[in-house]
Amino acid sequence: SSHTEKMFGPFDANVCMLHVVKGKVPVSQVSSADLTTISGESLKYKRAVRKDFVNDVVIGEKTFGPYNDFPVDVECSNGLIHGISLSLAS
């Protein structure tokens, strides 16, 4: 069992499905997008302290620690990937 599993539980298929919504939603459109996951859960968006949050997790943060140009919308063949500060299931 890894350190992460001890803290938050395993990152299995069910948890992974909590991190995927249909379509290509860039960070700039998260506030108005349908945030229903492929498992049918509704995620909650909010904006606070000049940051975007989904279920109280920072999404699309351009700076992390010493990095000042962290990619926020990573294009892939079937959608976009966003950096997040924690697992949404934590």
Secondary structure in CASP SS format (residue, H / E / C, confidence):
PFRMAT SS
TARGET T0000
AUTHOR 0000-0000-0000
METHOD secondary structure of the structure
MODEL  1
S C 1.00
S C 1.00
H H 1.00
T H 1.00
E H 1.00
K H 1.00
M H 1.00
F H 1.00
G C 1.00
P C 1.00
F C 1.00
D C 1.00
A H 1.00
N H 1.00
V H 1.00
C H 1.00
M H 1.00
L C 1.00
H C 1.00
V C 1.00
V E 1.00
K C 1.00
G C 1.00
K C 1.00
V C 1.00
P C 1.00
V H 1.00
S H 1.00
Q H 1.00
V H 1.00
S H 1.00
S H 1.00
A C 1.00
D C 1.00
L C 1.00
T E 1.00
T E 1.00
I C 1.00
S C 1.00
G C 1.00
E C 1.00
S E 1.00
L C 1.00
K C 1.00
Y E 1.00
K E 1.00
R E 1.00
A E 1.00
V C 1.00
R C 1.00
K E 1.00
D E 1.00
F E 1.00
V E 1.00
N C 1.00
D C 1.00
V E 1.00
V E 1.00
I E 1.00
G C 1.00
E C 1.00
K C 1.00
T C 1.00
F E 1.00
G C 1.00
P C 1.00
Y E 1.00
N C 1.00
D C 1.00
F C 1.00
P C 1.00
V C 1.00
D C 1.00
V E 1.00
E E 1.00
C E 1.00
S C 1.00
N C 1.00
G E 1.00
L E 1.00
I E 1.00
H C 1.00
G C 1.00
I E 1.00
S C 1.00
L C 1.00
S C 1.00
L C 1.00
A C 1.00
S C 1.00
END
